Amino acid sequence: MNYIKMDQGYNEAAAEKAQKAVKRLNVYKLAVEYLYHRDQYDSDEMNFARTTETAWPQLTVLQKDIVYMHVIQGFSFSGIADLEGISPQAVSQAFHRACKHFQTI
């Protein structure tokens, strides 16, 4: 019988492979959830989803972070400001600019 010798220490290639598998699983979960719910959208909701998907890459990294933290995670503008090291007013402005961008697409 062939046994794998485990006392050789950290296996970087195996760790990278495992990390890649975990990332793919997370992407798969999110994609399945999105597709499952998308099947239930009416035409207006589907158009809005497409608009959001089109506009998202045009946002700054900060705007994406703020939208995600506020809309998905439920953070207040003050909480986001503390995490980002900026003022609540700057967070509010960035959020509203992102929302305005979604409306212009």
C-alpha positions as CSV (number, residue, x, y, z in Angstrom):
1,M,0.0,0.0,0.0
2,N,1.2,3.5,-0.8
3,Y,1.1,5.9,2.1
4,I,1.5,9.7,1.8
5,K,4.2,10.9,4.2
6,M,2.6,13.7,6.2
7,D,5.6,14.6,8.3
8,Q,7.1,16.6,5.4
9,G,5.6,19.9,6.5
10,Y,3.5,22.4,4.8
11,N,2.5,21.5,1.2
12,E,2.1,24.9,-0.6
13,A,0.7,23.3,-3.8
14,A,-2.0,21.4,-1.9
15,A,-2.9,24.5,0.1
16,E,-3.2,26.6,-3.1
17,K,-5.4,23.9,-4.7
18,A,-7.6,23.7,-1.6
19,Q,-7.9,27.5,-1.5
20,K,-8.9,27.6,-5.2
21,A,-11.5,24.9,-4.5
22,V,-13.0,26.9,-1.6
23,K,-13.2,30.0,-3.8
24,R,-14.9,28.2,-6.6
25,L,-17.4,26.7,-4.2
26,N,-18.2,30.2,-2.9
27,V,-18.6,31.5,-6.4
28,Y,-20.8,28.5,-7.3
29,K,-23.0,29.1,-4.2
30,L,-23.5,32.8,-5.1
31,A,-24.2,32.0,-8.8
32,V,-26.7,29.3,-8.0
33,E,-28.5,31.6,-5.6
34,Y,-28.6,34.5,-8.1
35,L,-29.8,32.2,-10.9
36,Y,-32.5,30.6,-8.7
37,H,-33.9,34.0,-7.8
38,R,-33.5,35.4,-11.3
39,D,-35.8,32.8,-12.7
40,Q,-38.6,34.3,-10.5
41,Y,-38.0,37.9,-11.7
42,D,-40.6,39.7,-13.8
43,S,-39.5,41.7,-16.9
44,D,-39.0,44.9,-15.0
45,E,-37.0,43.2,-12.3
46,M,-34.9,41.5,-14.9
47,N,-34.2,44.8,-16.7
48,F,-33.2,46.3,-13.4
49,A,-30.9,43.4,-12.6
50,R,-29.2,43.8,-16.1
51,T,-28.8,47.5,-15.5
52,T,-27.2,46.9,-12.1
53,E,-24.9,44.4,-13.7
54,T,-23.9,46.8,-16.5
55,A,-23.4,49.7,-14.1
56,W,-21.4,47.9,-11.4
57,P,-18.0,47.7,-13.1
58,Q,-18.2,51.5,-13.7
59,L,-18.3,52.3,-10.0
60,T,-15.2,53.0,-8.0
61,V,-13.9,50.4,-5.6
62,L,-15.0,52.7,-2.7
63,Q,-18.5,53.0,-4.1
64,K,-18.8,49.2,-4.5
65,D,-17.6,48.7,-1.0
66,I,-20.1,51.3,0.4
67,V,-23.0,49.9,-1.6
68,Y,-22.2,46.4,-0.5
69,M,-21.7,47.3,3.1
70,H,-24.9,49.4,3.3
71,V,-27.3,47.4,1.1
72,I,-26.2,43.9,1.7
73,Q,-24.6,44.0,5.2
74,G,-26.8,46.7,6.7
75,F,-24.1,49.0,7.9
76,S,-25.0,52.6,8.6
77,F,-23.1,55.4,6.9
78,S,-21.4,56.2,10.2
79,G,-20.3,52.5,10.6
80,I,-18.9,52.5,7.1
81,A,-17.1,55.8,7.7
82,D,-15.4,54.3,10.7
83,L,-14.3,51.2,8.7
84,E,-13.1,53.2,5.7
85,G,-11.5,56.1,7.7
86,I,-13.6,58.8,6.0
87,S,-16.5,61.0,7.1
88,P,-20.1,59.9,7.1
89,Q,-20.8,62.7,4.7
90,A,-18.2,61.3,2.2
91,V,-19.8,57.9,2.6
92,S,-23.3,59.3,2.0
93,Q,-22.1,61.2,-1.1
94,A,-20.4,58.2,-2.6
95,F,-23.5,56.1,-2.0
96,H,-25.8,58.6,-3.6
97,R,-23.4,59.0,-6.6
98,A,-23.5,55.3,-7.1
99,C,-27.3,55.2,-6.9
100,K,-27.5,58.1,-9.3
101,H,-25.2,56.2,-11.7
102,F,-27.6,53.2,-11.6
103,Q,-30.4,55.5,-12.5
104,T,-28.6,57.0,-15.5
105,I,-27.9,53.6,-17.2
